Amino acid sequence: MSKTRTSSIEMDSEEFRKIGYQLIDDISNFIGSIDKKPVTPNESPSQLQTILGNLSLPEKGTDATELISKTTDLLFNHSLLNGHPKFFGYITSSAAPIGALADLLAASVNPNVGAHILSPMATEIEKQTVKWLCEFIGVSSNYGGILVSGGNMANFTAFLAARTAKAPKSVKEDGIQNAQNKLTVYCSKSTHTWIEKAAILFGLGTNAVRWIQTDASNKMDINVLESTIKKDLENNCMPLMVVGTAGDVSTGVVDNLSNISTICKTYDLWFHIDGAYGAPAAIIPELKNMFEGIKEADSIALDPHKWLYSPLEAGCTLVKNPQHLIDTYSSHPEYYNFSKNEDDVAQNFYEYGLQNSRGFRALKVWLALQQVGRSGYEKLISEDIALSEMLFDLADKHPELEAVSQNLSIATFRYIPMEINKDSGYLNPLNEALLNELQAGGDVFLSNAIVNKHYCLRACIVNFRTSEKDIKDIIDIVVREGKKVHLKLSETKMKV
């Protein structure tokens, strides 16, 4: 029997090099021609299953060269391309090419960034990345943090730290159900749905969430917030935390963070900022006043895979006092043999969040921050905002469009046929039908927002490939398709 083990899953260096070179060539060609492709092929699940082939689990293996070639074709030609310059849906950015290389490099070493002993260099890179993100958005580098999968997990991680810090100290042993006072959390009506998930999953229940109404500018109404807290205190509740939003998902509005901070200090509440989308805009000097108060937050969620152009997945939780993360997540079972050097204490990220085994998410963020630099990101983010303002202005000037809102890099607008009154109830179903056509058509990908009860088309520009030409093209595409949808709906109505 040979002393050297042979394995069907291994590749020798020459095979790996040959496949890898071909893959890199294919990826390079894909990126170089992405603007020539449709944003989406608009294929149904059944069509995609047919393309894949209804195969059972293979009994025998297949050559790796053939597999990579086929899979490259599947992904390049049958995917929604959020790297396309005309992709503006939701808040998914074009991913920086260096991030793709970073993920390949990270997967090759495959560090488990749960404990320092398992990932010595990767742990130090993640620590440095967290500090750089603090500096990026203008908070103290004394904040601690952790890279997570995205916005939900970033906010969840902070939510649980807030619960540990502000709930009765017995909550770990006795549970939420034995708390004498009902725990309550506060957020605006425009807050992302993660807060509802957190209340359900972490024991408070949806009735614990106080949805504070917004003012005319769609910011949390500070007076209503304070009066609601006072009322809860009078009714034997235990206010826990207030969530301020830095860039709401529908319109990009940033709450008055400074005023929220003042209220949190007055009533000894945890101040959390959901900046998953908008927090990176704090790097823009002209927006300094908009983000005043961010330095007072007890915790902040931000997503590098949104406005820092990182490939998925990359979210981040930052906490002013990192001990709150350790208090919440740390455990020391007997099978953890992670030695400590009292003179040079190693940081173990399993003590900072929900995961024990963790991938090396930080590498792609760390590399991009160095490739682009502060000034480069300031330029890119400023350009995205300027393009959003341009879209709003073009919609405002067009006789068949109505510009509705513009904040940060999100613009909302709607199609209004010239003969239709702006207050017509027909416009909501018209614009909804139009959005469905646009998302299926492949020329441009927008999403929707409900603003003042109006169904709007929504463009979120976190896309370094988008140009002024793309913005002008959007106007032409929307009006062209809008006419078609309006005609179709009108004919249908006449037949009825």
C-alpha positions in Angstrom: 0.0 0.0 0.0 1.4 3.4 -1.0 2.3 5.7 1.9 1.1 8.7 -0.2 -2.7 9.1 -0.2 -4.4 9.9 -3.5 -7.7 11.7 -3.5 -10.2 12.4 -6.2 -10.9 15.9 -4.7 -7.3 17.0 -4.9 -5.8 18.9 -7.8 -2.1 18.9 -8.7 -0.6 22.4 -9.2 -0.6 22.2 -13.0 -4.2 21.3 -13.2 -5.2 24.0 -10.7 -3.1 26.5 -12.6 -4.7 25.7 -16.0 -8.3 25.8 -14.7 -7.6 28.9 -12.7 -6.0 30.8 -15.6 -9.0 30.0 -17.8 -11.4 31.0 -15.1 -9.7 34.3 -14.6 -9.7 35.0 -18.3 -13.4 34.2 -18.5 -14.1 36.5 -15.5 -12.1 39.3 -17.0 -14.0 39.0 -20.2 -17.3 38.9 -18.3 -16.5 42.1 -16.3 -15.2 43.8 -19.5 -18.5 43.2 -21.4 -21.0 43.3 -18.5 -22.6 46.5 -19.9 -23.4 44.8 -23.1 -25.5 42.1 -21.4 -29.1 42.4 -20.3 -29.4 43.2 -16.6 -31.5 40.0 -16.2 -32.4 37.2 -18.5 -35.8 37.0 -16.9 -36.0 33.2 -16.8 -38.5 31.3 -14.7 -37.6 28.7 -12.1 -38.8 25.9 -14.4 -36.7 27.3 -17.3 -33.7 27.4 -15.0 -34.3 23.8 -13.8 -34.5 22.7 -17.4 -31.1 24.4 -18.1 -29.6 22.8 -15.1 -31.0 19.4 -15.9 -33.1 17.3 -13.6 -30.2 15.1 -12.5 -29.9 13.0 -9.4 -26.8 13.1 -7.3 -24.0 11.8 -9.5 -22.6 8.4 -8.6 -19.2 9.1 -10.1 -17.2 12.2 -10.3 -16.7 14.6 -13.3 -13.6 16.3 -14.6 -13.0 19.6 -12.9 -12.2 21.5 -16.1 -15.6 20.5 -17.6 -17.4 21.4 -14.4 -15.9 24.9 -14.1 -16.5 25.6 -17.7 -20.2 24.6 -17.5 -20.7 26.5 -14.3 -19.1 29.6 -15.7 -21.7 29.6 -18.5 -24.5 29.0 -16.1 -23.7 31.9 -13.9 -22.6 34.4 -16.5 -25.6 33.9 -18.8 -28.4 33.1 -16.4 -28.0 35.5 -13.5 -29.3 38.9 -12.5 -26.2 41.1 -12.9 -26.0 43.5 -10.0 -22.6 44.6 -11.4 -24.4 46.0 -14.5 -24.3 49.8 -14.8 -28.1 50.0 -15.1 -28.8 47.9 -11.9 -30.3 50.2 -9.3 -32.5 47.7 -7.4 -32.7 47.4 -3.6 -29.3 48.3 -2.1 -26.8 45.9 -3.7 -23.7 47.4 -5.2 -21.5 46.5 -8.1 -18.8 44.4 -6.5 -15.2 45.6 -6.7 -13.1 43.2 -8.7 -10.5 43.1 -6.0 -13.1 41.5 -3.8 -13.4 38.5 -6.1 -9.7 38.0 -5.9 -9.8 38.4 -2.2 -12.5 35.7 -1.8 -10.4 33.3 -3.9 -7.4 34.0 -1.7 -9.3 33.7 1.5 -10.9 30.4 0.4 -7.5 29.1 -0.5 -6.1 29.6 3.0 -9.5 28.9 4.6 -8.9 30.4 8.0 -11.5 29.9 10.7 -11.8 33.5 12.1 -13.5 32.4 15.3 -10.3 32.1 17.4 -6.9 33.8 17.0 -5.1 30.5 17.2 -7.1 29.2 14.2 -6.6 32.4 12.2 -3.7 34.5 13.5 -3.2 36.8 10.5 -6.9 36.8 9.4 -7.9 37.8 13.0 -5.4 40.8 13.0 -6.6 41.8 9.5 -10.3 41.8 10.7 -9.3 43.8 13.8 -7.6 46.4 11.6 -10.6 46.4 9.2 -12.9 47.2 12.0 -10.7 50.1 13.1 -10.6 51.5 9.6 -14.4 51.3 9.3 -14.7 53.3 12.5 -12.3 55.9 11.1 -14.2 55.8 7.8 -17.5 56.9 9.3 -16.0 59.2 11.9 -16.3 57.4 15.2 -13.6 56.6 17.7 -11.3 53.7 16.9 -11.9 52.5 20.4 -15.2 51.0 19.1 -15.0 47.2 18.8 -16.8 45.2 16.2 -17.1 42.2 14.0 -17.8 41.3 10.4 -21.1 39.5 9.8 -23.1 38.4 6.8 -25.2 41.6 6.2 -27.6 44.1 7.6 -29.9 41.8 9.4 -27.1 40.1 11.3 -25.3 43.4 12.0 -28.4 44.8 13.6 -29.3 41.5 15.4 -25.8 41.4 16.9 -26.2 44.9 18.3 -29.8 44.3 19.4 -28.7 41.4 21.6 -25.8 43.4 23.0 -28.3 46.1 23.9 -30.6 43.6 25.5 -27.8 42.2 27.7 -26.7 45.7 28.7 -30.1 47.2 29.5 -32.4 44.4 30.5 -32.4 43.0 34.0 -29.1 41.3 34.8 -30.9 38.1 35.5 -32.1 37.8 31.9 -29.4 35.3 31.0 -30.5 32.8 33.7 -34.2 33.6 34.0 -35.1 34.6 30.5 -37.1 37.5 29.2 -40.4 36.0 30.3 -39.5 36.5 34.0 -38.7 40.2 33.6 -41.0 42.2 35.8 -41.2 45.1 33.4 -42.1 44.8 29.7 -39.0 45.6 27.6 -39.7 48.1 24.8 -37.8 49.3 21.8 -38.3 52.4 19.6 -37.9 53.1 15.9 -39.4 55.1 13.2 -42.1 53.7 10.9 -39.6 53.6 8.0 -37.2 51.3 9.9 -36.2 48.2 8.0 -38.1 45.0 8.9 -35.1 43.5 10.8 -36.4 45.2 14.0 -39.6 43.1 13.8 -37.6 39.9 13.2 -35.3 40.7 16.2 -38.3 41.3 18.5 -39.8 38.0 17.5 -36.6 35.9 17.5 -35.1 37.3 20.7 -38.1 37.0 23.0 -39.5 40.5 23.2 -42.4 40.0 20.8 -43.7 42.4 18.2 -45.9 44.3 20.7 -42.6 45.5 22.3 -41.8 47.6 19.2 -43.0 51.2 19.3 -43.2 52.4 15.7 -42.8 56.1 16.0 -44.4 58.2 13.3 -42.3 60.3 11.0 -42.4 64.0 10.3 -42.9 65.8 6.9 -39.3 65.0 5.9 -39.8 61.2 6.8 -37.5 61.5 9.9 -38.5 60.0 13.2 -40.6 62.5 15.1 -38.5 63.4 18.2 -41.5 64.8 20.2 -43.5 61.7 19.6 -40.6 59.5 20.6 -40.1 61.2 23.9 -43.8 61.3 24.8 -44.0 57.5 23.9 -41.1 56.7 26.2 -42.6 58.7 29.1 -46.0 56.9 28.6 -44.3 53.5 28.7 -42.4 54.4 31.9 -45.7 55.4 33.5 -47.2 52.1 32.5 -44.4 50.0 34.1 -42.5 49.2 30.9 -38.8 49.1 30.7 -37.6 51.1 27.6 -34.5 49.4 26.2 -33.2 51.0 23.1 -33.9 53.5 20.3 -33.0 52.7 16.7 -32.1 55.7 14.5 -31.8 55.1 10.8 -28.9 56.5 8.7 -30.4 56.1 5.3 -33.8 54.4 5.3 -34.2 51.6 2.8 -37.0 53.3 0.8 -36.0 56.9 0.4 -32.5 57.3 2.0 -33.5 59.7 4.8 -31.2 60.1 7.8 -32.9 60.5 11.2 -31.9 63.4 13.5 -29.2 61.3 15.2 -28.1 64.1 17.5 -31.6 64.6 19.0 -32.1 60.8 19.4 -28.8 60.6 21.2 -29.9 63.3 23.6 -33.1 61.4 24.4 -31.2 58.2 24.9 -28.9 59.9 27.4 -31.8 61.4 29.2 -33.6 58.1 29.7 -30.5 55.9 29.9 -31.4 53.9 26.7 -29.1 52.2 24.3 -28.7 54.2 21.1 -28.4 52.1 18.0 -27.9 53.3 14.5 -29.0 51.2 11.5 -26.5 52.7 9.0 -26.3 49.5 6.9 -26.8 51.6 3.7 -26.1 55.2 4.6 -23.4 55.3 7.2 -20.5 55.4 4.7 -21.8 58.7 3.4 -20.5 60.2 6.6 -17.2 60.4 4.9 -18.4 63.3 2.7 -17.4 66.6 4.4 -20.5 68.3 3.1 -22.7 65.8 4.9 -21.1 66.3 8.3 -24.2 68.0 9.8 -26.5 65.2 8.5 -24.6 62.6 10.5 -24.0 64.7 13.6 -24.6 62.4 16.6 -23.2 59.3 15.0 -20.3 59.4 17.5 -22.7 59.1 20.4 -24.1 55.7 19.2 -23.7 52.7 21.5 -23.8 50.6 18.4 -23.8 51.0 14.6 -24.6 48.6 11.8 -23.1 49.1 8.3 -22.8 46.9 5.3 -19.5 47.1 3.2 -21.3 45.1 0.6 -23.6 48.0 0.0 -21.8 51.4 -0.4 -18.2 50.1 0.0 -18.7 47.9 -3.1 -17.7 44.7 -1.4 -18.9 41.4 -2.8 -21.5 39.7 -0.7 -21.4 38.8 2.2 -20.0 41.6 4.3 -21.8 43.4 7.1 -20.4 44.9 10.2 -21.4 45.7 13.8 -19.6 48.4 15.7 -20.0 48.8 19.5 -18.7 51.8 21.5 -17.8 49.5 24.4 -16.7 46.1 23.0 -17.1 44.5 26.5 -20.9 44.5 25.8 -20.2 42.1 22.9 -18.1 39.8 25.1 -20.8 40.0 27.9 -23.4 38.9 25.4 -21.6 36.2 23.3 -18.6 34.8 25.2 -18.6 31.3 26.6 -15.8 29.0 27.7 -16.6 25.3 27.4 -13.9 22.9 28.5 -13.1 21.8 24.9 -11.9 25.4 24.0 -8.2 25.3 24.4 -7.4 28.9 23.4 -4.4 29.9 25.5 -3.9 33.4 26.6 -0.7 35.4 26.9 -1.3 38.0 29.7 1.2 40.4 28.0 -0.3 40.2 24.5 -4.0 39.1 24.7 -5.4 37.5 21.6 -8.8 38.5 20.4 -11.2 35.6 19.6 -14.1 36.7 17.4 -16.3 33.9 18.6 -16.7 36.1 21.7 -18.0 39.0 19.6 -21.0 37.5 17.8 -23.3 34.6 17.1 -20.9 32.4 15.1 -18.1 30.1 16.3 -16.8 29.0 12.9 -16.4 32.1 10.7 -15.2 32.8 7.2 -12.6 35.5 6.3 -15.1 38.2 5.2 -12.8 41.0 6.3 -10.1 40.4 3.6 -12.1 41.8 0.7 -13.1 44.9 2.7 -9.5 45.4 3.9 -8.1 45.1 0.4 -10.6 47.5 -1.1 -10.1 50.1 1.6 -6.4 50.1 0.7 -6.9 50.0 -3.1 -9.3 52.9 -3.1 -8.3 54.9 0.0 -10.3 57.5 1.8 -10.2 60.1 -1.0 -11.1 57.5 -3.6 -14.2 56.4 -1.6 -15.2 60.0 -1.0 -15.1 60.6 -4.7 -17.1 57.4 -5.6 -19.8 58.0 -3.0 -20.1 61.7 -4.0 -20.5 60.7 -7.6 -23.3 58.2 -6.8 -25.1 60.9 -4.9 -24.7 63.4 -7.8 -26.1 60.8 -10.3 -29.1 60.3 -8.0 -29.6 64.1 -7.9 -29.3 64.1 -11.7 -32.0 61.4 -12.1 -34.3 63.4 -9.8 -33.8 66.6 -11.8 -34.4 64.9 -15.1 -37.5 63.3 -13.8 -38.7 66.6 -12.4 -38.3 68.3 -15.8 -40.0 65.5 -17.9 -43.7 66.1 -18.7 -44.5 62.4 -18.1 -42.6 61.9 -14.9 -43.0 63.1 -11.4 -39.9 63.4 -9.2 -41.0 62.4 -5.6 -37.9 62.3 -3.3 -34.1 62.3 -3.3 -31.9 61.6 -0.4 -28.3 60.3 -0.4 -28.1 58.2 -3.5 -31.8 57.1 -3.6 -34.3 58.9 -6.0 -37.9 58.0 -6.3 -40.3 59.0 -9.1 -43.3 57.8 -11.0 -44.7 57.7 -14.5 -47.7 59.8 -15.1 -49.3 59.8 -18.6 -50.0 63.4 -19.7 -53.8 62.9 -19.8 -54.0 61.4 -16.3 -54.5 63.5 -13.2 -51.7 63.3 -10.6 -54.2 62.3 -7.9 -55.8 59.5 -9.9 -56.0 56.1 -8.1 -55.0 54.6 -11.4 -51.4 55.7 -11.0 -50.4 53.2 -8.3 -51.4 50.1 -10.3 -49.9 51.6 -13.4 -46.5 52.2 -11.8 -46.6 48.8 -10.2 -47.3 47.1 -13.5 -44.5 49.3 -15.1 -42.0 48.2 -12.5 -42.8 44.6 -13.2 -42.2 45.1 -16.9 -38.9 47.0 -16.2 -37.6 44.3 -13.9 -38.4 41.6 -16.5 -37.2 43.5 -19.5 -33.5 43.5 -18.9 -32.8 47.1 -19.9 -32.8 48.5 -16.4 -33.5 47.2 -12.9 -35.3 49.4 -10.5 -37.2 48.6 -7.3 -40.2 50.3 -5.6 -41.0 52.6 -2.7 -44.3 53.8 -1.2 -43.9 57.5 -0.5 -47.0 59.4 0.8 -49.1 56.5 -0.3 -47.8 56.8 -3.9 -46.3 53.7 -5.6 -43.0 55.0 -6.9 -40.2 53.7 -9.0 -37.0 53.7 -6.9 -33.4 53.9 -8.0 -30.6 53.3 -5.5 -27.2 54.1 -7.0 -24.4 52.3 -5.2 -22.7 51.5 -8.5 -19.3 52.6 -9.6 -20.0 51.5 -13.2 -23.0 53.9 -13.6 -22.4 56.9 -15.8 -24.5 60.0 -16.7 -25.4 58.3 -20.0 -27.0 55.5 -17.9 -29.0 58.0 -16.0 -30.3 59.7 -19.2 -31.1 56.2 -20.6 -33.3 55.4 -17.6 -35.6 58.3 -18.4 -36.0 57.2 -22.0 -36.6 53.5 -21.0 -39.1 54.3 -18.3 -41.1 56.7 -20.5 -41.0 54.2 -23.4 -42.1 51.3 -21.4 -44.6 53.4 -19.4 -46.4 54.3 -22.6 -46.7 50.6 -23.5 -48.0 49.6 -20.1 -50.5 52.4 -20.0 -51.8 51.4 -23.4 -52.1 47.8 -22.4 -54.0 48.7 -19.2 -56.2 51.1 -21.0 -57.1 48.5 -23.6 -57.8 45.9 -20.9 -60.1 48.4 -19.1 -62.0 49.1 -22.3 -62.6 45.5 -22.9 -64.0 45.0 -19.4 
